[in-house]
């Protein structure tokens, strides 16, 4: 599929297009909604587990994060994962 190839989505991930009656902010259980802007901003799949956990705790879905908010969040995740990335207090 072209979508999988262009946006580095693994072949085992099932993709679907929302119906007009669907809301990106209310994905069905087990689904993740992503808007085109996030894909064009080079969001790769699967998203970091930490990002998914942050979204769950905040009660928002991925499509509700702006590109800038996602960039900052993923950057902070990378910073805290790197050894010595954050000074010990």
PyMOL Python script that loads the backbone (N, CA, C, O; Angstrom):
from pymol import cmd

cmd.read_pdbstr("""\
ATOM      1  N   UNK A   1       0.836  -1.194   0.000  1.00  0.00           N
ATOM      2  CA  UNK A   1       0.000   0.000   0.000  1.00  0.00           C
ATOM      3  C   UNK A   1       0.877   1.252   0.000  1.00  0.00           C
ATOM      4  O   UNK A   1       1.902   1.313   0.678  1.00  0.00           O
ATOM      5  N   UNK A   2       0.460   2.216  -0.754  1.00  0.00           N
ATOM      6  CA  UNK A   2       1.216   3.449  -0.893  1.00  0.00           C
ATOM      7  C   UNK A   2       1.316   4.196   0.442  1.00  0.00           C
ATOM      8  O   UNK A   2       2.366   4.756   0.759  1.00  0.00           O
ATOM      9  N   UNK A   3       0.241   4.208   1.215  1.00  0.00           N
ATOM     10  CA  UNK A   3       0.248   4.880   2.512  1.00  0.00           C
ATOM     11  C   UNK A   3       1.316   4.273   3.420  1.00  0.00           C
ATOM     12  O   UNK A   3       2.064   4.999   4.075  1.00  0.00           O
ATOM     13  N   UNK A   4       1.385   2.964   3.458  1.00  0.00           N
ATOM     14  CA  UNK A   4       2.370   2.269   4.286  1.00  0.00           C
ATOM     15  C   UNK A   4       3.790   2.620   3.835  1.00  0.00           C
ATOM     16  O   UNK A   4       4.664   2.885   4.660  1.00  0.00           O
ATOM     17  N   UNK A   5       4.007   2.618   2.531  1.00  0.00           N
ATOM     18  CA  UNK A   5       5.344   2.892   1.992  1.00  0.00           C
ATOM     19  C   UNK A   5       5.759   4.343   2.228  1.00  0.00           C
ATOM     20  O   UNK A   5       6.870   4.607   2.686  1.00  0.00           O
ATOM     21  N   UNK A   6       4.883   5.264   1.921  1.00  0.00           N
ATOM     22  CA  UNK A   6       5.228   6.689   2.025  1.00  0.00           C
ATOM     23  C   UNK A   6       5.459   7.160   3.453  1.00  0.00           C
ATOM     24  O   UNK A   6       6.262   8.063   3.686  1.00  0.00           O
ATOM     25  N   UNK A   7       4.756   6.552   4.414  1.00  0.00           N
ATOM     26  CA  UNK A   7       4.845   7.041   5.788  1.00  0.00           C
ATOM     27  C   UNK A   7       5.440   6.021   6.752  1.00  0.00           C
ATOM     28  O   UNK A   7       5.289   6.145   7.967  1.00  0.00           O
ATOM     29  N   UNK A   8       6.124   5.000   6.199  1.00  0.00           N
ATOM     30  CA  UNK A   8       6.862   4.014   7.002  1.00  0.00           C
ATOM     31  C   UNK A   8       5.971   3.293   8.008  1.00  0.00           C
ATOM     32  O   UNK A   8       6.388   3.040   9.138  1.00  0.00           O
ATOM     33  N   UNK A   9       4.762   2.966   7.606  1.00  0.00           N
ATOM     34  CA  UNK A   9       3.839   2.235   8.465  1.00  0.00           C
ATOM     35  C   UNK A   9       4.057   0.747   8.213  1.00  0.00           C
ATOM     36  O   UNK A   9       3.977   0.305   7.067  1.00  0.00           O
ATOM     37  N   UNK A  10       4.333  -0.044   9.270  1.00  0.00           N
ATOM     38  CA  UNK A  10       4.553  -1.483   9.066  1.00  0.00           C
ATOM     39  C   UNK A  10       3.364  -2.131   8.363  1.00  0.00           C
ATOM     40  O   UNK A  10       2.221  -1.718   8.557  1.00  0.00           O
ATOM     41  N   UNK A  11       3.638  -3.139   7.553  1.00  0.00           N
ATOM     42  CA  UNK A  11       2.593  -3.807   6.777  1.00  0.00           C
ATOM     43  C   UNK A  11       1.549  -4.496   7.646  1.00  0.00           C
ATOM     44  O   UNK A  11       0.418  -4.696   7.204  1.00  0.00           O
ATOM     45  N   UNK A  12       1.907  -4.865   8.877  1.00  0.00           N
ATOM     46  CA  UNK A  12       0.937  -5.550   9.736  1.00  0.00           C
ATOM     47  C   UNK A  12      -0.028  -4.591  10.427  1.00  0.00           C
ATOM     48  O   UNK A  12      -0.938  -5.034  11.128  1.00  0.00           O
ATOM     49  N   UNK A  13       0.155  -3.288  10.241  1.00  0.00           N
ATOM     50  CA  UNK A  13      -0.758  -2.300  10.811  1.00  0.00           C
ATOM     51  C   UNK A  13      -1.910  -2.090   9.839  1.00  0.00           C
ATOM     52  O   UNK A  13      -1.701  -1.743   8.677  1.00  0.00           O
ATOM     53  N   UNK A  14      -3.123  -2.302  10.325  1.00  0.00           N
ATOM     54  CA  UNK A  14      -4.313  -2.134   9.491  1.00  0.00           C
ATOM     55  C   UNK A  14      -4.699  -0.658   9.484  1.00  0.00           C
ATOM     56  O   UNK A  14      -4.847  -0.043  10.540  1.00  0.00           O
ATOM     57  N   UNK A  15      -4.859  -0.099   8.297  1.00  0.00           N
ATOM     58  CA  UNK A  15      -5.260   1.307   8.191  1.00  0.00           C
ATOM     59  C   UNK A  15      -6.656   1.384   7.601  1.00  0.00           C
ATOM     60  O   UNK A  15      -7.075   0.516   6.836  1.00  0.00           O
ATOM     61  N   UNK A  16      -7.360   2.428   7.968  1.00  0.00           N
ATOM     62  CA  UNK A  16      -8.706   2.655   7.449  1.00  0.00           C
ATOM     63  C   UNK A  16      -8.942   4.158   7.365  1.00  0.00           C
ATOM     64  O   UNK A  16      -8.306   4.934   8.079  1.00  0.00           O
ATOM     65  N   UNK A  17      -9.828   4.550   6.521  1.00  0.00           N
ATOM     66  CA  UNK A  17     -10.205   5.953   6.376  1.00  0.00           C
ATOM     67  C   UNK A  17     -11.469   6.175   7.204  1.00  0.00           C
ATOM     68  O   UNK A  17     -12.396   5.366   7.162  1.00  0.00           O
ATOM     69  N   UNK A  18     -11.501   7.270   7.953  1.00  0.00           N
ATOM     70  CA  UNK A  18     -12.682   7.574   8.755  1.00  0.00           C
ATOM     71  C   UNK A  18     -13.885   7.863   7.868  1.00  0.00           C
ATOM     72  O   UNK A  18     -13.755   8.394   6.765  1.00  0.00           O
ATOM     73  N   UNK A  19     -15.054   7.503   8.375  1.00  0.00           N
ATOM     74  CA  UNK A  19     -16.298   7.857   7.697  1.00  0.00           C
ATOM     75  C   UNK A  19     -16.648   9.287   8.077  1.00  0.00           C
ATOM     76  O   UNK A  19     -16.115   9.822   9.049  1.00  0.00           O
ATOM     77  N   UNK A  20     -17.518   9.891   7.334  1.00  0.00           N
ATOM     78  CA  UNK A  20     -17.921  11.273   7.645  1.00  0.00           C
ATOM     79  C   UNK A  20     -18.539  11.385   9.034  1.00  0.00           C
ATOM     80  O   UNK A  20     -18.467  12.441   9.661  1.00  0.00           O
ATOM     81  N   UNK A  21     -19.142  10.314   9.513  1.00  0.00           N
ATOM     82  CA  UNK A  21     -19.788  10.347  10.833  1.00  0.00           C
ATOM     83  C   UNK A  21     -18.804  10.103  11.976  1.00  0.00           C
ATOM     84  O   UNK A  21     -19.170  10.262  13.141  1.00  0.00           O
ATOM     85  N   UNK A  22     -17.552   9.717  11.665  1.00  0.00           N
ATOM     86  CA  UNK A  22     -16.552   9.448  12.696  1.00  0.00           C
ATOM     87  C   UNK A  22     -15.881  10.744  13.148  1.00  0.00           C
ATOM     88  O   UNK A  22     -15.819  11.723  12.404  1.00  0.00           O
ATOM     89  N   UNK A  23     -15.384  10.727  14.377  1.00  0.00           N
ATOM     90  CA  UNK A  23     -14.650  11.859  14.936  1.00  0.00           C
ATOM     91  C   UNK A  23     -13.234  11.398  15.245  1.00  0.00           C
ATOM     92  O   UNK A  23     -13.047  10.354  15.871  1.00  0.00           O
ATOM     93  N   UNK A  24     -12.236  12.160  14.815  1.00  0.00           N
ATOM     94  CA  UNK A  24     -10.852  11.765  15.107  1.00  0.00           C
ATOM     95  C   UNK A  24     -10.556  11.815  16.593  1.00  0.00           C
ATOM     96  O   UNK A  24      -9.676  11.097  17.068  1.00  0.00           O
ATOM     97  N   UNK A  25     -11.263  12.638  17.330  1.00  0.00           N
ATOM     98  CA  UNK A  25     -11.019  12.737  18.770  1.00  0.00           C
ATOM     99  C   UNK A  25     -11.694  11.615  19.557  1.00  0.00           C
ATOM    100  O   UNK A  25     -11.473  11.491  20.761  1.00  0.00           O
ATOM    101  N   UNK A  26     -12.511  10.800  18.897  1.00  0.00           N
ATOM    102  CA  UNK A  26     -13.181   9.674  19.560  1.00  0.00           C
ATOM    103  C   UNK A  26     -12.948   8.390  18.755  1.00  0.00           C
ATOM    104  O   UNK A  26     -13.880   7.852  18.158  1.00  0.00           O
ATOM    105  N   UNK A  27     -11.703   7.904  18.742  1.00  0.00           N
ATOM    106  CA  UNK A  27     -11.450   6.701  17.950  1.00  0.00           C
ATOM    107  C   UNK A  27     -12.124   5.483  18.567  1.00  0.00           C
ATOM    108  O   UNK A  27     -12.297   5.423  19.784  1.00  0.00           O
ATOM    109  N   UNK A  28     -12.506   4.508  17.740  1.00  0.00           N
ATOM    110  CA  UNK A  28     -13.073   3.277  18.290  1.00  0.00           C
ATOM    111  C   UNK A  28     -12.040   2.576  19.170  1.00  0.00           C
ATOM    112  O   UNK A  28     -10.841   2.762  18.965  1.00  0.00           O
ATOM    113  N   UNK A  29     -12.474   1.779  20.141  1.00  0.00           N
ATOM    114  CA  UNK A  29     -11.523   1.063  21.002  1.00  0.00           C
ATOM    115  C   UNK A  29     -10.530   0.253  20.167  1.00  0.00           C
ATOM    116  O   UNK A  29     -10.912  -0.453  19.234  1.00  0.00           O
ATOM    117  N   UNK A  30      -9.263   0.370  20.517  1.00  0.00           N
ATOM    118  CA  UNK A  30      -8.218  -0.361  19.812  1.00  0.00           C
ATOM    119  C   UNK A  30      -7.672   0.350  18.592  1.00  0.00           C
ATOM    120  O   UNK A  30      -6.751  -0.151  17.946  1.00  0.00           O
ATOM    121  N   UNK A  31      -8.227   1.524  18.259  1.00  0.00           N
ATOM    122  CA  UNK A  31      -7.766   2.276  17.094  1.00  0.00           C
ATOM    123  C   UNK A  31      -7.033   3.531  17.530  1.00  0.00           C
ATOM    124  O   UNK A  31      -7.228   4.026  18.640  1.00  0.00           O
ATOM    125  N   UNK A  32      -6.197   4.032  16.654  1.00  0.00           N
ATOM    126  CA  UNK A  32      -5.441   5.257  16.873  1.00  0.00           C
ATOM    127  C   UNK A  32      -5.706   6.149  15.678  1.00  0.00           C
ATOM    128  O   UNK A  32      -5.529   5.718  14.539  1.00  0.00           O
ATOM    129  N   UNK A  33      -6.125   7.375  15.910  1.00  0.00           N
ATOM    130  CA  UNK A  33      -6.362   8.282  14.791  1.00  0.00           C
ATOM    131  C   UNK A  33      -5.154   9.178  14.588  1.00  0.00           C
ATOM    132  O   UNK A  33      -4.550   9.661  15.546  1.00  0.00           O
ATOM    133  N   UNK A  34      -4.816   9.391  13.335  1.00  0.00           N
ATOM    134  CA  UNK A  34      -3.668  10.210  12.970  1.00  0.00           C
ATOM    135  C   UNK A  34      -4.084  11.087  11.808  1.00  0.00           C
ATOM    136  O   UNK A  34      -4.722  10.621  10.864  1.00  0.00           O
ATOM    137  N   UNK A  35      -3.721  12.356  11.879  1.00  0.00           N
ATOM    138  CA  UNK A  35      -4.067  13.221  10.757  1.00  0.00           C
ATOM    139  C   UNK A  35      -2.900  13.315   9.778  1.00  0.00           C
ATOM    140  O   UNK A  35      -1.769  12.959  10.108  1.00  0.00           O
ATOM    141  N   UNK A  36      -3.181  13.785   8.601  1.00  0.00           N
ATOM    142  CA  UNK A  36      -2.182  13.850   7.537  1.00  0.00           C
ATOM    143  C   UNK A  36      -1.004  14.738   7.916  1.00  0.00           C
ATOM    144  O   UNK A  36       0.132  14.452   7.535  1.00  0.00           O
ATOM    145  N   UNK A  37      -1.259  15.807   8.658  1.00  0.00           N
ATOM    146  CA  UNK A  37      -0.188  16.710   9.065  1.00  0.00           C
ATOM    147  C   UNK A  37       0.855  15.980   9.898  1.00  0.00           C
ATOM    148  O   UNK A  37       2.053  16.200   9.723  1.00  0.00           O
ATOM    149  N   UNK A  38       0.409  15.111  10.805  1.00  0.00           N
ATOM    150  CA  UNK A  38       1.352  14.348  11.629  1.00  0.00           C
ATOM    151  C   UNK A  38       2.202  13.428  10.765  1.00  0.00           C
ATOM    152  O   UNK A  38       3.402  13.287  11.000  1.00  0.00           O
ATOM    153  N   UNK A  39       1.595  12.809   9.778  1.00  0.00           N
ATOM    154  CA  UNK A  39       2.350  11.926   8.896  1.00  0.00           C
ATOM    155  C   UNK A  39       3.362  12.715   8.070  1.00  0.00           C
ATOM    156  O   UNK A  39       4.498  12.278   7.886  1.00  0.00           O
ATOM    157  N   UNK A  40       2.951  13.860   7.584  1.00  0.00           N
ATOM    158  CA  UNK A  40       3.866  14.684   6.797  1.00  0.00           C
ATOM    159  C   UNK A  40       4.980  15.264   7.662  1.00  0.00           C
ATOM    160  O   UNK A  40       6.035  15.633   7.147  1.00  0.00           O
ATOM    161  N   UNK A  41       4.755  15.348   8.971  1.00  0.00           N
ATOM    162  CA  UNK A  41       5.771  15.829   9.905  1.00  0.00           C
ATOM    163  C   UNK A  41       6.726  14.707  10.303  1.00  0.00           C
ATOM    164  O   UNK A  41       7.528  14.859  11.224  1.00  0.00           O
ATOM    165  N   UNK A  42       6.631  13.580   9.599  1.00  0.00           N
ATOM    166  CA  UNK A  42       7.508  12.434   9.757  1.00  0.00           C
ATOM    167  C   UNK A  42       7.281  11.652  11.043  1.00  0.00           C
ATOM    168  O   UNK A  42       8.226  11.116  11.622  1.00  0.00           O
ATOM    169  N   UNK A  43       6.040  11.585  11.486  1.00  0.00           N
ATOM    170  CA  UNK A  43       5.702  10.681  12.569  1.00  0.00           C
ATOM    171  C   UNK A  43       5.837   9.274  12.015  1.00  0.00           C
ATOM    172  O   UNK A  43       5.253   8.954  10.980  1.00  0.00           O
ATOM    173  N   UNK A  44       6.591   8.443  12.686  1.00  0.00           N
ATOM    174  CA  UNK A  44       6.804   7.075  12.237  1.00  0.00           C
ATOM    175  C   UNK A  44       6.065   6.112  13.145  1.00  0.00           C
ATOM    176  O   UNK A  44       5.739   6.439  14.286  1.00  0.00           O
ATOM    177  N   UNK A  45       5.809   4.937  12.636  1.00  0.00           N
ATOM    178  CA  UNK A  45       5.064   3.932  13.385  1.00  0.00           C
ATOM    179  C   UNK A  45       5.924   2.737  13.679  1.00  0.00           C
ATOM    180  O   UNK A  45       6.814   2.420  12.889  1.00  0.00           O
ATOM    181  N   UNK A  46       5.701   2.070  14.766  1.00  0.00           N
ATOM    182  CA  UNK A  46       4.735   2.464  15.789  1.00  0.00           C
ATOM    183  C   UNK A  46       5.259   3.664  16.566  1.00  0.00           C
ATOM    184  O   UNK A  46       6.470   3.840  16.692  1.00  0.00           O
ATOM    185  N   UNK A  47       4.348   4.495  17.091  1.00  0.00           N
ATOM    186  CA  UNK A  47       4.804   5.643  17.887  1.00  0.00           C
ATOM    187  C   UNK A  47       5.475   5.139  19.155  1.00  0.00           C
ATOM    188  O   UNK A  47       5.189   4.026  19.598  1.00  0.00           O
ATOM    189  N   UNK A  48       6.360   5.930  19.748  1.00  0.00           N
ATOM    190  CA  UNK A  48       7.018   5.499  20.980  1.00  0.00           C
ATOM    191  C   UNK A  48       5.988   5.132  22.057  1.00  0.00           C
ATOM    192  O   UNK A  48       4.983   5.821  22.228  1.00  0.00           O
ATOM    193  N   UNK A  49       6.251   4.054  22.769  1.00  0.00           N
ATOM    194  CA  UNK A  49       5.352   3.593  23.826  1.00  0.00           C
ATOM    195  C   UNK A  49       5.115   4.705  24.843  1.00  0.00           C
ATOM    196  O   UNK A  49       4.006   4.868  25.352  1.00  0.00           O
ATOM    197  N   UNK A  50       6.164   5.465  25.133  1.00  0.00           N
ATOM    198  CA  UNK A  50       6.038   6.557  26.098  1.00  0.00           C
ATOM    199  C   UNK A  50       5.074   7.625  25.608  1.00  0.00           C
ATOM    200  O   UNK A  50       4.332   8.203  26.403  1.00  0.00           O
ATOM    201  N   UNK A  51       5.078   7.892  24.302  1.00  0.00           N
ATOM    202  CA  UNK A  51       4.147   8.871  23.742  1.00  0.00           C
ATOM    203  C   UNK A  51       2.709   8.382  23.884  1.00  0.00           C
ATOM    204  O   UNK A  51       1.818   9.150  24.247  1.00  0.00           O
ATOM    205  N   UNK A  52       2.489   7.111  23.598  1.00  0.00           N
ATOM    206  CA  UNK A  52       1.146   6.541  23.735  1.00  0.00           C
ATOM    207  C   UNK A  52       0.683   6.622  25.190  1.00  0.00           C
ATOM    208  O   UNK A  52      -0.480   6.928  25.454  1.00  0.00           O
ATOM    209  N   UNK A  53       1.585   6.351  26.133  1.00  0.00           N
ATOM    210  CA  UNK A  53       1.242   6.427  27.561  1.00  0.00           C
ATOM    211  C   UNK A  53       0.893   7.863  27.973  1.00  0.00           C
ATOM    212  O   UNK A  53      -0.050   8.082  28.733  1.00  0.00           O
ATOM    213  N   UNK A  54       1.647   8.823  27.473  1.00  0.00           N
ATOM    214  CA  UNK A  54       1.355  10.238  27.780  1.00  0.00           C
ATOM    215  C   UNK A  54      -0.015  10.616  27.232  1.00  0.00           C
ATOM    216  O   UNK A  54      -0.790  11.288  27.912  1.00  0.00           O
ATOM    217  N   UNK A  55      -0.319  10.191  26.010  1.00  0.00           N
ATOM    218  CA  UNK A  55      -1.616  10.494  25.414  1.00  0.00           C
ATOM    219  C   UNK A  55      -2.749   9.886  26.240  1.00  0.00           C
ATOM    220  O   UNK A  55      -3.771  10.532  26.472  1.00  0.00           O
ATOM    221  N   UNK A  56      -2.561   8.642  26.682  1.00  0.00           N
ATOM    222  CA  UNK A  56      -3.591   7.992  27.504  1.00  0.00           C
ATOM    223  C   UNK A  56      -3.802   8.748  28.805  1.00  0.00           C
ATOM    224  O   UNK A  56      -4.938   8.996  29.209  1.00  0.00           O
ATOM    225  N   UNK A  57      -2.708   9.112  29.458  1.00  0.00           N
ATOM    226  CA  UNK A  57      -2.826   9.831  30.744  1.00  0.00           C
ATOM    227  C   UNK A  57      -3.465  11.201  30.594  1.00  0.00           C
ATOM    228  O   UNK A  57      -4.161  11.673  31.492  1.00  0.00           O
ATOM    229  N   UNK A  58      -3.223  11.836  29.451  1.00  0.00           N
ATOM    230  CA  UNK A  58      -3.815  13.159  29.203  1.00  0.00           C
ATOM    231  C   UNK A  58      -5.244  13.059  28.677  1.00  0.00           C
ATOM    232  O   UNK A  58      -5.965  14.055  28.622  1.00  0.00           O
ATOM    233  N   UNK A  59      -5.647  11.847  28.291  1.00  0.00           N
ATOM    234  CA  UNK A  59      -6.999  11.661  27.775  1.00  0.00           C
ATOM    235  C   UNK A  59      -7.208  12.255  26.400  1.00  0.00           C
ATOM    236  O   UNK A  59      -8.311  12.681  26.060  1.00  0.00           O
ATOM    237  N   UNK A  60      -6.146  12.283  25.606  1.00  0.00           N
ATOM    238  CA  UNK A  60      -6.249  12.800  24.247  1.00  0.00           C
ATOM    239  C   UNK A  60      -5.750  11.743  23.275  1.00  0.00           C
ATOM    240  O   UNK A  60      -5.059  10.803  23.667  1.00  0.00           O
ATOM    241  N   UNK A  61      -6.102  11.902  22.006  1.00  0.00           N
ATOM    242  CA  UNK A  61      -5.594  10.975  20.996  1.00  0.00           C
ATOM    243  C   UNK A  61      -4.529  11.691  20.171  1.00  0.00           C
ATOM    244  O   UNK A  61      -4.406  12.915  20.208  1.00  0.00           O
ATOM    245  N   UNK A  62      -3.789  10.919  19.450  1.00  0.00           N
ATOM    246  CA  UNK A  62      -2.652  11.434  18.696  1.00  0.00           C
ATOM    247  C   UNK A  62      -3.039  12.550  17.735  1.00  0.00           C
ATOM    248  O   UNK A  62      -2.277  13.498  17.544  1.00  0.00           O
ATOM    249  N   UNK A  63      -4.207  12.444  17.137  1.00  0.00           N
ATOM    250  CA  UNK A  63      -4.619  13.461  16.162  1.00  0.00           C
ATOM    251  C   UNK A  63      -4.922  14.809  16.817  1.00  0.00           C
ATOM    252  O   UNK A  63      -5.025  15.819  16.121  1.00  0.00           O
ATOM    253  N   UNK A  64      -5.066  14.841  18.142  1.00  0.00           N
ATOM    254  CA  UNK A  64      -5.327  16.104  18.828  1.00  0.00           C
ATOM    255  C   UNK A  64      -4.047  16.867  19.158  1.00  0.00           C
ATOM    256  O   UNK A  64      -4.100  18.054  19.483  1.00  0.00           O
ATOM    257  N   UNK A  65      -2.904  16.200  19.078  1.00  0.00           N
ATOM    258  CA  UNK A  65      -1.630  16.863  19.341  1.00  0.00           C
ATOM    259  C   UNK A  65      -1.217  17.645  18.105  1.00  0.00           C
ATOM    260  O   UNK A  65      -1.271  17.124  16.991  1.00  0.00           O
ATOM    261  N   UNK A  66      -0.812  18.876  18.294  1.00  0.00           N
ATOM    262  CA  UNK A  66      -0.277  19.640  17.172  1.00  0.00           C
ATOM    263  C   UNK A  66       1.124  19.119  16.864  1.00  0.00           C
ATOM    264  O   UNK A  66       1.737  18.439  17.686  1.00  0.00           O
ATOM    265  N   UNK A  67       1.613  19.438  15.697  1.00  0.00           N
ATOM    266  CA  UNK A  67       2.959  19.005  15.320  1.00  0.00           C
ATOM    267  C   UNK A  67       3.972  19.503  16.340  1.00  0.00           C
ATOM    268  O   UNK A  67       4.859  18.756  16.752  1.00  0.00           O
ATOM    269  N   UNK A  68       3.848  20.735  16.740  1.00  0.00           N
ATOM    270  CA  UNK A  68       4.809  21.324  17.685  1.00  0.00           C
ATOM    271  C   UNK A  68       4.753  20.621  19.039  1.00  0.00           C
ATOM    272  O   UNK A  68       5.794  20.315  19.619  1.00  0.00           O
ATOM    273  N   UNK A  69       3.554  20.363  19.545  1.00  0.00           N
ATOM    274  CA  UNK A  69       3.425  19.666  20.831  1.00  0.00           C
ATOM    275  C   UNK A  69       4.008  18.257  20.748  1.00  0.00           C
ATOM    276  O   UNK A  69       4.665  17.796  21.681  1.00  0.00           O
ATOM    277  N   UNK A  70       3.765  17.581  19.634  1.00  0.00           N
ATOM    278  CA  UNK A  70       4.297  16.230  19.464  1.00  0.00           C
ATOM    279  C   UNK A  70       5.813  16.265  19.376  1.00  0.00           C
ATOM    280  O   UNK A  70       6.482  15.404  19.948  1.00  0.00           O
ATOM    281  N   UNK A  71       6.362  17.234  18.677  1.00  0.00           N
ATOM    282  CA  UNK A  71       7.814  17.347  18.539  1.00  0.00           C
ATOM    283  C   UNK A  71       8.472  17.561  19.894  1.00  0.00           C
ATOM    284  O   UNK A  71       9.485  16.933  20.202  1.00  0.00           O
ATOM    285  N   UNK A  72       7.903  18.441  20.696  1.00  0.00           N
ATOM    286  CA  UNK A  72       8.452  18.707  22.025  1.00  0.00           C
ATOM    287  C   UNK A  72       8.355  17.460  22.893  1.00  0.00           C
ATOM    288  O   UNK A  72       9.316  17.114  23.581  1.00  0.00           O
ATOM    289  N   UNK A  73       7.219  16.784  22.872  1.00  0.00           N
ATOM    290  CA  UNK A  73       7.017  15.591  23.691  1.00  0.00           C
ATOM    291  C   UNK A  73       7.988  14.485  23.294  1.00  0.00           C
ATOM    292  O   UNK A  73       8.632  13.891  24.158  1.00  0.00           O
ATOM    293  N   UNK A  74       8.102  14.205  22.003  1.00  0.00           N
ATOM    294  CA  UNK A  74       9.022  13.163  21.541  1.00  0.00           C
ATOM    295  C   UNK A  74      10.467  13.553  21.854  1.00  0.00           C
ATOM    296  O   UNK A  74      11.275  12.693  22.204  1.00  0.00           O
ATOM    297  N   UNK A  75      10.795  14.823  21.734  1.00  0.00           N
ATOM    298  CA  UNK A  75      12.137  15.295  22.091  1.00  0.00           C
ATOM    299  C   UNK A  75      12.442  15.075  23.565  1.00  0.00           C
ATOM    300  O   UNK A  75      13.542  14.651  23.918  1.00  0.00           O
ATOM    301  N   UNK A  76      11.477  15.358  24.418  1.00  0.00           N
ATOM    302  CA  UNK A  76      11.673  15.128  25.856  1.00  0.00           C
ATOM    303  C   UNK A  76      11.809  13.637  26.164  1.00  0.00           C
ATOM    304  O   UNK A  76      12.618  13.246  27.006  1.00  0.00           O
ATOM    305  N   UNK A  77      11.028  12.815  25.490  1.00  0.00           N
ATOM    306  CA  UNK A  77      11.138  11.367  25.677  1.00  0.00           C
ATOM    307  C   UNK A  77      12.550  10.920  25.320  1.00  0.00           C
ATOM    308  O   UNK A  77      13.170  10.162  26.067  1.00  0.00           O
ATOM    309  N   UNK A  78      13.061  11.385  24.183  1.00  0.00           N
ATOM    310  CA  UNK A  78      14.405  11.013  23.745  1.00  0.00           C
ATOM    311  C   UNK A  78      15.453  11.505  24.743  1.00  0.00           C
ATOM    312  O   UNK A  78      16.414  10.793  25.033  1.00  0.00           O
ATOM    313  N   UNK A  79      15.275  12.699  25.259  1.00  0.00           N
ATOM    314  CA  UNK A  79      16.220  13.259  26.226  1.00  0.00           C
ATOM    315  C   UNK A  79      16.285  12.411  27.489  1.00  0.00           C
ATOM    316  O   UNK A  79      17.372  12.116  27.986  1.00  0.00           O
ATOM    317  N   UNK A  80      15.134  12.023  28.006  1.00  0.00           N
ATOM    318  CA  UNK A  80      15.112  11.254  29.241  1.00  0.00           C
ATOM    319  C   UNK A  80      15.539   9.804  29.042  1.00  0.00           C
ATOM    320  O   UNK A  80      15.946   9.154  30.005  1.00  0.00           O
ATOM    321  N   UNK A  81      15.458   9.284  27.829  1.00  0.00           N
ATOM    322  CA  UNK A  81      15.888   7.909  27.566  1.00  0.00           C
ATOM    323  C   UNK A  81      17.391   7.799  27.398  1.00  0.00           C
ATOM    324  O   UNK A  81      17.965   6.740  27.649  1.00  0.00           O
ATOM    325  N   UNK A  82      18.025   8.858  26.984  1.00  0.00           N
ATOM    326  CA  UNK A  82      19.462   8.827  26.715  1.00  0.00           C
ATOM    327  C   UNK A  82      20.252   8.828  28.026  1.00  0.00           C
ATOM    328  O   UNK A  82      19.980   9.643  28.907  1.00  0.00           O
ATOM    329  N   UNK A  83      21.221   7.928  28.163  1.00  0.00           N
ATOM    330  CA  UNK A  83      22.056   7.940  29.374  1.00  0.00           C
ATOM    331  C   UNK A  83      22.744   9.278  29.525  1.00  0.00           C
ATOM    332  O   UNK A  83      23.390   9.764  28.596  1.00  0.00           O
ATOM    333  N   UNK A  84      22.607   9.867  30.688  1.00  0.00           N
ATOM    334  CA  UNK A  84      23.212  11.176  30.929  1.00  0.00           C
ATOM    335  C   UNK A  84      22.467  12.314  30.279  1.00  0.00           C
ATOM    336  O   UNK A  84      22.941  13.450  30.279  1.00  0.00           O
ATOM    337  N   UNK A  85      21.297  12.023  29.719  1.00  0.00           N
ATOM    338  CA  UNK A  85      20.535  13.054  29.024  1.00  0.00           C
ATOM    339  C   UNK A  85      19.895  14.061  29.957  1.00  0.00           C
ATOM    340  O   UNK A  85      19.577  15.179  29.552  1.00  0.00           O
ATOM    341  N   UNK A  86      19.709  13.673  31.179  1.00  0.00           N
ATOM    342  CA  UNK A  86      19.129  14.578  32.172  1.00  0.00           C
ATOM    343  C   UNK A  86      19.962  14.471  33.438  1.00  0.00           C
ATOM    344  O   UNK A  86      20.210  13.369  33.928  1.00  0.00           O
ATOM    345  N   UNK A  87      20.381  15.571  33.954  1.00  0.00           N
ATOM    346  CA  UNK A  87      21.236  15.560  35.148  1.00  0.00           C
ATOM    347  C   UNK A  87      20.475  15.011  36.349  1.00  0.00           C
ATOM    348  O   UNK A  87      19.313  15.345  36.577  1.00  0.00           O
ATOM    349  N   UNK A  88      21.156  14.165  37.107  1.00  0.00           N
ATOM    350  CA  UNK A  88      20.546  13.631  38.336  1.00  0.00           C
ATOM    351  C   UNK A  88      20.486  14.732  39.385  1.00  0.00           C
ATOM    352  O   UNK A  88      21.393  15.558  39.494  1.00  0.00           O
ATOM    353  N   UNK A  89      19.411  14.727  40.149  1.00  0.00           N
ATOM    354  CA  UNK A  89      19.273  15.740  41.195  1.00  0.00           C
ATOM    355  C   UNK A  89      19.536  15.147  42.540  1.00  0.00           C
ATOM    356  O   UNK A  89      19.466  15.849  43.549  1.00  0.00           O
TER     357      UNK A  89
END
""", "prot")
cmd.dss("prot")
cmd.show_as("cartoon", "prot")
cmd.util.cbc("prot")
cmd.orient("prot")
